[in-house]
Structures are given as C-alpha cells and as structure tokens.
Amino acid sequence: MSECFNNFFLYNDEVRSREKFRDDILENGKSLYEVIRIIDGKPLFLKAHLDRLDNSSKVTNLKLWLTRKEIVDSILQLTHINETYEGNVKLIFNFCKNNKFLAYFVKHHYPSLNDYKMGVHTDFFQIERENPNAKVINQKFRTEVDKKIKESNIFEAILVDNNGNITEGSKSNIFMIKNEKVITAPLKEVLPGTTRNIIIGICTKLGLKVLEENVNYKNIDKVDAIFISGTSPKVLPVKTVGNIQFNSSNNKILIKIMKAYDEEVKNDIRNFEEI
C-alpha cells in the first residue's frame, strides 16, 4: 500500500496523481521530513514545525532550498487540490543528485475517545535512533519498530537505549509523572518534538516542575502516570507498559495537562496566520 494517502501529491512544483507516487522514490540520498496535522484546513503549530525542520537542517548540515512561505503555500495548495481539511501532511526534502521536495497526505491513526478515557497499551523496545535530534527518514528503524508494534498488539513502542534508559516513543515523546513532577528524557537524547515543547511550556504555566532526566526502564513501576505526546496522539495516557499497569487517565496532573493542551490547539487554529 502506498504511503501517499489521497488523490494528489506535490512533487517539487508539480501536482501529480496518487497513481504516480512510488514508495521507492526516496531510496537514494538522505531525507529530512516533518508531519503536520491539519485542522480546519490549517496546519497546527506551524511555526514550531518549521523551526524543527530548520533544526534538522542545521544538525545534518543539509540546506533546505525552499523558503518558509513556499513550504506553507505547498501545504495549503495540497489541502485545496485534495479538498481535504483534516489529516496529516508529510513534507520531505530528499537530498540526492536531483533534490526532490514532496508533500502528501499520509494515513493517520488518531486515538479514540476510549483511548483517552482509559489509556493505551505500550511496551519497551530496545533500539536507538542514529541521530535523535534530527527528523531523518530511517526505513530500517521504522520497519523494526512497526514489526514490534504489530506483533505485540500495542499502540506505541517505548524506546530504551543501550544503557537501559527510556528515551521516547517510536512516533512520540514520553512523559512520566511522579507526585507533582513531570519527567522526560534529556533533549540531547530525543527528537525535539513540537508537542513536547508545548507541553513543557504548559507545565510551566501550570506551576509544575519539569525534570529532564534519565529514567531506567526497570524503575518504571515507581512513577504514578505515563503519557505519550505527538502530532496524532496529542496528549495520550498510557494504561500499560508490558505487564505493568497504570491509572494514568485518572491522574489529576495529567488531566490538567490534557485540558490545557487542547486549549492550546484551539487557540493556535483560531489565530492561524499565513507566513
């Protein structure tokens, strides 16, 4: 099944039909990417996503050839030609002999209301990203993690590094709550998630202390609650990690963070301005 999920995609400055999309189009070179959620036809947390794309460019020393305005125009053009105003858009800068820019809708999996109410199932998976601070396409990594998720019948895999420390989810950032403190892995060891940064800001506004420190997977049972953050899941409680159960969805601190994040989403969409 093609990753391109809709009738049309953008290839450089061309509009092409989905039938012309090839999943092996990125076999050569290195590719930087972003996935942005579209709500009411507007890209959510646009500036933060573009900032992260710029950061990935700096970390990898790969220079983007489109301006921010050109990127935004491509996103809005994509929603218009597909007449799709809700979903996830993937942007890719492929650096090879003939550089390629692609923009297309990808199939998304948003949690159900029950997932938010009860929490989701997860499990540990020992694997490290080659370059955790940059959003670089790594097909081998993605294949291995997707296999783990499918075989274990879980919502997300929680990654553990070679030292046994919890880093992040395969498509998300991980936060833990202990008493009234919010804990997440140090920034240097994870992808600087857009949602992650917003959550840290929310916690500051709520008067919650955020600790960026390592937590060994063997000590996971000592935390009160766990949640996932990301473009699709937003702020999502975790019910289990392997055989260990949590009552995350009823944690008062987590409920406050969830409500505050939903307000941030509403405000960002309401106040969206084109670059």
GIUR-V403360 format. One line per field, one symbol per residue. burial: + if it has 24 or more other ideal C-beta (glycine too) atoms within 12 Angstrom, else -. A space follows every 10 residues. Layout:
# GIUR-V403360
burial=???
This chain:
# GIUR-V403360
burial=--++++-+++ +----+-+-- +---++---+ +++++++++- -+++++++++ -++++++--+ -+-+-+---- ++-++++++- ++-+--++++ +++++----+ ++++++-+-- +---++--++ +++++-+++- ++++++++-- +---+--++- ---+++++++ +---++++++ ++++++++-- -++++---++ ++++++++++ -++--+-+-+ -+-++-+--+ --++++++++ ++++++++++ ++---+-++- +-++++++-+ ++-++--+-- -----
